[in-house]
């Protein structure tokens, strides 16, 4: 934390602009060594001038953020230069020679957390914002960054703190005979907090689907039109389509967005008995994808009068080639060739996978670590609730504190160094 660090904060490669970030006690001093006008630059205002180092001259902008009003809470200098790959790399090398060191992955955000500029959940929101590839993912990341999870956790921790204070009163002044009343109030409050956790955990399945995308497997017999449907849902020719049965030997994957949610389409080999070893391997992969899908579309050739053979609550029977005639029992008749009911199929997939009771406004769980912490906190609270009327007050205080600490792992208040390092290792260099 005492070192001054630097790194390229923009994507690697050539571009219009590259941003190099410097943070630490010597940030301004090192920045001045390559940008003369920085010494009298107005804080948090962009200053235009000449970047000069090792015989290189460039027009650049510099912004100085004095501590603590900066991203990391330390002195920060950001240099905006022309976005040449070699130029940016050369500047970083020059900064290292002048006293900085190359930042570790996520070290700027890590310092921001350790310096109290944000909590751990907000830092994880930054990751989700950067990695978002759908509107709902973007909103989820934005929700974390805005501090929604932090506020949720702190509210419950405050309630638990109040309970522990009352426990301490009962322990310190037993002559007042208030143990029974306190135990009753503990049970009531613990029940309320468990209900809050359950309500949040109920959003986890949809949240993880939003974050990772909903896996939609296209399955069925050869020549039912699976690849044609994949192309129709995407709106362009992604998969090879022929009249030859067994054209698809391996899985073909691509994604589309609908109502702000990303859906991962997985086209699979046609299900049939075959002696072809390559096709057999493809069929085994198809079966594996079916077993791990969020939803399976069994594509049936309506004109052949086949009713399909897959069953299950996550299987929709889709009769393709309805333009060729045929009337079979199914969930929806479509035509990948003419586009009939393709939009309706997208709506059906959405309604069968996304919980209607959850608003896709970002207020849902998308982080596995947060889910695990909430489950552990709930388990500790259930122990407290089960023993509220027969355990000693000091025993109740132990399990309440366990729940408090598990909640604190979400925000970083109680996170170990190992957990902190694992989280920030997921960040890109320069963030």
SULSULRA-V141460 format. One record per pair of residues at least 12 apart in sequence whose ideal C-beta (glycine too) atoms are under 10 Angstrom apart, sorted by the first residue. I is the first residue (numbers start at 1). J is the second residue. If there is no record, write none. Layout:
BEGIN
i: {I:I}
j: {J:J}
END
This chain:
BEGIN
i: {1:1:1:1:1:1:1:1:1:2:2:2:3:3:3:3:3:3:3:3:3:4:4:4:4:4:4:4:4:4:4:4:4:4:4:4:4:4:4:4:5:5:5:5:5:5:5:5:5:5:5:5:5:5:5:5:5:5:6:6:6:6:6:6:6:6:6:6:6:6:6:6:6:6:6:6:6:6:6:6:6:6:7:7:7:7:7:7:7:7:7:7:7:7:7:7:7:7:7:7:7:8:8:8:8:8:8:8:8:8:8:8:8:8:8:9:9:9:9:9:9:9:9:9:9:9:9:10:10:10:10:10:11:11:11:12:12:12:12:12:12:13:13:13:13:14:14:14:14:14:14:14:15:15:15:15:15:16:16:17:17:17:17:17:17:17:18:18:18:18:18:18:18:18:18:18:18:18:18:19:19:19:19:19:19:19:19:19:20:20:20:20:20:20:20:20:20:20:20:20:20:20:20:20:20:20:21:21:21:21:21:21:21:21:21:21:21:21:22:22:22:22:22:22:22:22:22:22:22:22:22:22:22:22:23:23:23:23:23:23:23:23:23:23:23:23:23:23:23:23:23:24:24:24:24:24:24:24:24:24:24:24:25:25:25:26:26:26:26:26:27:27:27:27:27:27:27:27:27:27:27:27:27:27:28:28:28:28:28:28:28:28:29:29:29:29:29:30:30:30:30:30:30:30:30:30:31:31:31:31:31:31:31:31:31:31:31:32:32:32:32:33:33:33:33:33:33:33:33:34:34:34:34:34:34:34:34:34:34:34:34:34:34:34:34:35:35:35:35:35:35:35:35:35:35:35:35:35:35:36:36:36:36:36:37:37:37:37:37:38:38:38:38:38:39:40:41:41:41:41:42:42:43:43:43:43:43:43:43:44:44:44:44:44:44:45:45:45:45:46:46:46:46:46:46:46:47:47:47:47:47:48:48:48:48:49:49:51:51:51:51:51:51:51:52:53:53:53:53:53:53:53:54:54:54:54:54:56:56:56:56:56:56:58:58:58:58:58:58:59:59:59:60:60:60:60:60:61:61:61:61:62:62:62:62:62:63:63:63:63:63:64:64:64:65:65:67:68:68:68:69:70:70:70:70:70:71:71:71:71:71:71:71:71:72:72:72:72:72:72:72:72:72:72:72:73:73:73:73:73:73:73:73:74:74:74:74:74:76:76:77:79:79:92:102:102:103:103:103:103:104:104:104:104:104:105:105:105:105:105:105:105:105:105:106:106:106:106:106:106:106:106:106:106:106:106:106:106:107:107:107:107:107:108:108:108:108:108:108:109:109:109:109:109:109:109:109:109:109:110:110:110:110:110:110:110:110:111:112:112:113:113:113:113:113:113:114:114:118:118:118:118:118:119:119:119:119:119:119:119:119:119:119:119:119:120:120:120:120:120:120:120:120:120:120:120:120:120:120:120:120:121:121:121:121:121:121:121:121:121:121:121:121:121:121:121:121:121:121:122:122:122:122:122:122:122:122:122:123:123:123:123:123:123:123:123:123:124:124:124:124:124:124:124:124:124:124:124:124:124:124:125:125:125:125:125:125:125:125:125:125:125:125:125:125:126:126:126:126:126:127:127:127:127:127:127:127:127:127:127:128:128:128:128:128:128:128:128:128:128:129:129:129:129:130:130:130:131:131:131:132:132:132:133:133:133:133:134:134:134:134:134:134:134:134:134:134:134:134:134:135:135:135:135:135:135:135:135:136:136:136:136:136:136:136:136:136:136:136:136:136:136:136:136:137:137:137:137:137:137:137:137:137:137:137:137:138:138:139:139:139:139:139:139:139:139:139:140:140:140:140:140:140:140:140:140:140:140:141:141:141:142:142:143:143:143:143:143:144:144:144:144:145:146:147:148:148:149:149:149:149:149:149:149:149:150:150:150:150:151:152:152:152:152:152:152:152:152:152:153:153:153:153:153:153:153:153:153:153:153:153:154:154:154:154:154:155:155:155:156:156:156:156:156:156:156:156:156:156:156:157:157:157:157:157:157:157:157:157:157:157:158:159:159:159:159:159:159:160:160:160:160:160:160:160:160:160:160:160:160:160:161:161:161:162:162:163:163:163:163:163:163:163:163:163:163:163:164:164:164:164:164:164:166:166:166:166:166:166:166:167:167:167:167:167:167:167:167:167:167:168:168:168:169:169:170:170:170:170:170:170:170:171:171:171:171:174:178:179:179:180:182:182:182:183:183:183:183:183:183:183:184:184:185:186:186:186:186:186:186:186:186:186:187:187:187:187:187:187:187:188:188:189:189:189:189:189:190:190:190:190:190:190:190:190:190:190:190:190:191:191:191:191:193:193:193:193:193:193:193:193:194:194:194:194:194:194:194:194:196:196:197:197:197:197:197:197:197:198:198:200:200:200:200:200:200:200:201:201:201:201:201:201:202:202:202:202:202:203:203:203:203:203:203:203:203:203:204:204:204:204:204:204:204:204:204:205:205:205:205:205:205:205:205:206:206:206:206:206:206:206:206:206:206:206:207:207:207:207:207:207:207:207:207:207:207:207:208:208:208:208:208:208:208:209:209:209:209:209:209:209:209:209:209:210:210:210:210:210:210:210:210:210:210:211:211:211:211:211:211:212:212:212:212:213:213:213:213:213:213:213:213:213:214:214:214:214:214:214:214:214:214:214:214:214:214:214:214:215:215:215:215:215:215:215:215:215:215:215:215:215:216:216:216:216:216:216:216:216:216:216:216:216:216:216:216:216:216:216:216:217:217:217:217:217:217:217:217:217:217:217:217:217:217:217:217:217:217:217:217:217:217:218:218:218:218:218:218:218:218:218:218:218:218:218:218:218:218:218:218:218:218:219:219:219:219:219:219:219:219:219:219:219:219:219:219:219:219:219:219:219:220:220:220:220:220:220:220:220:220:220:220:220:220:220:220:220:220:220:221:221:221:221:221:221:221:221:221:221:221:221:222:222:222:222:222:222:222:222:222:222:222:222:222:223:223:223:223:223:223:223:223:223:223:223:223:224:224:224:224:224:224:224:224:224:224:224:224:224:224:224:224:225:225:225:225:225:225:225:225:225:225:225:225:225:226:226:226:226:226:226:226:226:226:226:226:226:226:226:226:226:226:226:227:227:227:227:227:227:227:227:227:227:227:227:228:228:228:228:228:228:228:228:229:229:229:229:229:229:229:229:229:229:229:229:229:230:230:230:230:230:230:230:230:230:230:230:230:231:231:231:231:232:232:232:232:232:232:232:232:232:232:233:233:233:233:233:233:233:233:233:233:233:233:233:233:234:234:234:234:235:235:235:236:238:238:238:238:238:239:239:239:239:240:241:241:245:245:245:245:246:246:246:246:246:246:246:246:246:247:247:247:248:248:248:248:248:248:248:249:249:249:249:249:249:249:249:249:249:249:250:250:250:250:250:250:250:250:250:251:251:251:251:251:251:251:251:251:252:252:252:252:252:253:253:253:253:253:254:254:256:258:258:258:258:258:258:259:259:259:259:259:259:260:260:260:260:261:261:261:261:261:263:263:263:263:263:263:263:264:264:265:265:266:266:266:266:266:266:266:266:267:267:267:268:268:268:268:268:268:268:268:268:268:268:269:269:269:269:269:269:269:269:270:270:270:270:271:271:271:271:271:271:271:271:290:290:290:290:291:293:293:293:294:294:294:294:294:295:295:295:295:295:295:295:295:295:295:296:296:296:296:296:296:296:296:297:297:297:297:297:297:297:297:297:297:297:297:297:298:298:298:298:298:298:298:298:298:298:299:299:299:299:299:299:299:299:300:300:300:300:300:300:300:300:300:300:301:301:301:301:301:301:301:302:302:302:302:302:302:302:302:302:302:302:302:302:302:302:303:303:303:303:303:303:303:303:303:304:304:304:304:304:305:305:305:305:305:306:306:306:307:307:307:307:308:308:308:313:314:314:315:315:316:316:316:316:316:316:316:317:317:317:317:318:318:318:318:318:318:318:318:318:318:319:319:319:319:319:319:320:320:320:320:320:320:320:321:321:321:321:321:321:322:322:322:322:322:322:322:323:323:323:323:323:323:324:331:331:331:332:332:332:332:333:334:367:367:369:369:369:369:369:369:370:370:370:370:371:372:372:372:373:373:373:373:373:373:373:373:373:373:374:374:374:374:374:375:376:376:376:376:376:376:377:377:377:377:377:377:377:377:377:378:378:379:379:379:379:380:380:380:380:380:380:380:380:380:380:381:381:381:381:381:381:381:382:382:383:383:383:383:383:383:383:384:384:384:384:384:384:384:384:385:386:387}
j: {24:25:72:74:107:110:111:114:115:24:25:26:23:24:25:26:99:100:101:103:107:22:23:24:25:26:27:28:29:30:31:74:75:77:95:98:99:100:101:103:21:22:23:24:27:72:74:95:96:100:101:102:103:104:107:108:111:430:20:21:22:23:24:27:30:31:77:79:91:92:93:94:95:96:98:99:100:101:102:103:108:430:19:20:21:22:23:92:95:100:101:102:103:104:105:107:108:428:429:430:431:20:21:81:83:85:88:89:91:92:102:103:428:429:430:21:71:78:79:80:88:103:108:428:429:430:431:80:81:83:88:430:83:428:430:85:88:89:428:429:430:83:84:85:88:82:83:84:85:86:87:88:82:83:84:85:88:82:83:60:61:80:81:82:83:88:60:79:80:81:82:83:84:85:87:88:89:91:92:61:63:78:79:80:81:83:88:430:34:51:60:62:77:78:79:80:81:87:88:89:91:92:94:95:100:430:65:71:72:76:77:78:79:92:103:108:430:431:34:62:64:74:75:76:77:78:79:92:95:98:99:100:103:108:65:67:70:71:72:73:74:75:76:77:78:100:103:107:108:111:112:67:72:74:75:76:77:99:100:101:103:111:67:74:75:75:77:98:99:100:64:65:66:67:70:72:74:75:76:77:78:95:99:100:41:62:64:65:66:75:76:77:75:77:98:99:100:75:77:94:95:96:97:98:99:100:62:63:64:75:76:77:78:79:95:98:100:62:64:77:98:52:53:94:95:97:98:99:100:50:51:52:53:54:56:58:60:62:77:79:81:91:94:95:98:47:49:50:51:52:53:58:60:61:62:64:77:79:81:49:50:51:52:62:49:50:51:60:62:62:63:64:77:79:64:64:62:63:64:77:63:64:63:64:65:66:69:70:75:63:64:65:66:69:70:61:62:63:64:60:61:62:63:64:78:80:60:61:62:63:64:60:61:62:80:61:62:79:80:81:82:87:91:94:94:90:91:93:94:95:97:98:90:91:93:94:97:81:86:87:90:91:94:79:81:82:84:87:91:80:81:82:79:80:81:82:91:78:79:80:81:77:78:79:80:81:76:77:78:79:80:76:77:78:77:78:115:115:116:117:117:108:111:112:115:117:108:109:111:112:115:117:118:431:107:108:109:110:111:112:113:114:115:117:118:111:112:113:114:115:116:117:118:108:111:112:115:117:108:111:95:91:95:430:429:430:427:429:430:431:421:424:425:427:429:421:424:425:426:427:428:429:430:431:123:126:127:420:421:423:424:425:426:427:428:429:430:431:424:427:429:430:431:126:424:427:429:430:431:122:123:124:126:127:423:424:427:428:431:123:420:421:423:424:425:427:431:424:126:431:411:412:415:420:423:424:412:420:145:147:150:411:412:144:147:149:150:153:154:408:410:411:412:413:415:144:149:150:369:370:408:409:410:411:412:413:415:419:420:423:424:143:144:145:147:148:149:150:151:152:153:367:369:370:373:410:411:412:423:144:145:146:147:148:149:150:411:412:144:145:412:420:423:424:426:427:431:141:144:145:149:366:367:369:370:410:412:423:424:426:427:140:141:142:143:144:145:146:147:148:149:150:362:366:367:141:144:145:427:431:141:144:145:367:423:424:426:427:428:431:140:141:142:143:144:145:211:362:366:367:141:142:144:145:427:428:431:211:426:428:210:211:262:213:255:257:262:210:211:213:255:256:257:258:259:260:261:262:263:360:210:257:259:260:261:262:360:362:206:207:209:210:211:257:259:260:261:262:354:360:361:362:364:366:207:210:211:212:213:257:260:261:262:360:362:366:260:362:210:260:359:360:361:362:363:364:366:207:210:211:360:361:362:363:364:365:366:367:211:362:366:361:362:361:362:363:364:366:362:366:367:370:362:362:411:362:363:200:363:365:366:367:370:410:411:410:411:412:413:411:196:197:200:363:370:374:407:410:411:370:373:374:377:404:406:407:408:409:410:411:413:407:408:410:411:413:193:196:407:192:193:196:197:200:374:377:381:403:404:407:193:377:403:404:405:407:408:410:411:413:414:404:189:190:192:193:196:404:189:190:193:377:380:381:384:400:401:403:404:405:407:400:401:404:185:189:182:185:186:189:190:193:384:396:397:400:404:186:396:397:400:401:404:178:181:182:185:186:189:393:179:182:183:186:393:394:396:397:400:401:393:394:397:182:393:182:183:186:393:394:396:397:392:393:394:397:393:393:392:393:389:388:393:396:387:388:389:390:391:393:396:388:389:388:384:385:387:388:389:393:396:397:400:384:385:386:387:388:389:396:385:388:381:384:385:388:400:380:381:382:383:384:385:386:388:396:399:400:403:381:382:385:388:377:378:381:384:385:400:403:407:377:378:379:381:382:384:385:403:374:378:374:375:377:378:381:403:407:374:378:363:364:365:370:371:374:378:365:370:371:374:375:378:355:357:358:364:365:355:357:358:359:363:364:365:366:371:364:365:366:367:368:370:371:374:375:294:353:354:355:358:364:365:371:261:353:354:355:356:357:358:360:364:365:366:355:358:360:362:363:364:365:366:367:368:370:371:294:364:365:366:367:368:371:261:262:263:264:294:353:354:355:364:366:260:261:262:354:358:360:362:364:365:366:262:364:365:366:367:368:262:264:294:366:255:256:257:261:262:263:264:265:294:255:258:261:262:263:264:265:293:294:295:349:350:352:353:354:253:255:263:264:265:266:289:292:293:294:295:296:353:230:233:255:256:263:264:265:266:267:293:294:295:296:297:316:346:349:352:353:251:253:264:265:266:267:268:286:288:289:290:291:292:293:294:295:296:297:298:310:314:315:230:233:239:248:251:252:265:266:267:268:286:289:290:293:296:297:298:299:318:320:266:267:268:269:270:271:286:287:289:290:293:296:297:298:299:308:309:310:315:268:270:271:272:286:296:297:298:299:300:301:306:308:309:310:317:318:320:245:270:271:272:298:299:300:301:304:306:308:309:244:245:246:247:248:269:270:271:272:274:279:283:301:242:243:244:245:246:247:270:272:299:301:304:321:245:270:271:298:299:300:301:302:304:306:308:318:319:320:321:336:241:299:300:301:302:318:319:320:321:334:335:336:337:239:241:247:248:252:265:266:267:268:269:270:286:297:298:299:318:320:336:239:240:241:242:247:248:252:267:268:270:299:336:241:267:299:320:321:335:336:337:241:265:267:297:299:318:320:334:335:336:337:342:345:248:252:253:254:256:265:266:267:268:297:299:336:254:265:267:336:320:334:335:336:337:338:339:340:342:345:254:256:258:263:265:267:297:334:336:342:343:345:346:349:254:255:256:265:256:339:342:254:252:253:254:265:267:252:254:265:267:252:336:337:270:272:274:279:269:270:272:274:276:278:279:282:283:269:270:279:267:268:269:270:279:282:286:268:269:270:276:278:279:280:281:282:283:285:267:268:269:278:279:281:282:285:286:266:267:268:269:282:285:286:288:289:265:266:267:268:269:265:266:267:268:289:266:267:346:343:346:347:349:350:354:346:347:350:351:354:360:350:354:360:361:349:350:353:354:360:294:295:346:349:350:353:354:293:294:297:349:285:286:289:290:292:293:296:297:286:289:299:282:283:285:286:287:288:289:290:293:296:299:281:282:283:284:285:286:287:289:282:283:286:299:283:286:287:290:298:308:309:310:310:312:314:315:312:312:314:315:314:349:352:353:354:312:313:314:315:316:348:349:350:352:353:310:311:312:314:315:316:317:318:310:315:316:317:318:320:331:332:334:345:348:349:352:310:311:312:315:316:317:318:319:330:331:316:317:318:319:320:321:334:336:317:318:319:320:321:326:328:329:330:333:319:320:321:322:324:326:328:318:319:320:321:322:323:324:325:326:327:328:330:333:334:335:319:320:321:322:323:324:325:326:328:319:321:324:326:328:319:325:326:327:328:319:326:328:319:328:329:330:328:329:330:352:352:353:331:352:330:331:332:345:348:349:352:329:330:331:332:330:331:332:333:334:336:341:345:348:349:331:332:333:334:335:341:332:333:334:335:336:337:340:333:334:335:336:337:338:334:335:336:337:338:340:341:335:336:337:338:339:340:337:345:348:352:344:345:347:348:345:348:410:423:409:410:415:419:422:423:407:409:410:411:410:406:409:410:405:406:407:408:409:410:411:414:415:419:403:406:407:409:410:406:402:403:405:406:407:409:402:403:404:405:406:407:408:409:410:403:406:399:402:403:406:398:399:400:401:402:403:404:405:406:407:399:400:402:403:404:406:407:399:403:395:396:398:399:400:402:403:396:397:398:399:400:401:402:403:399:399:399}
END
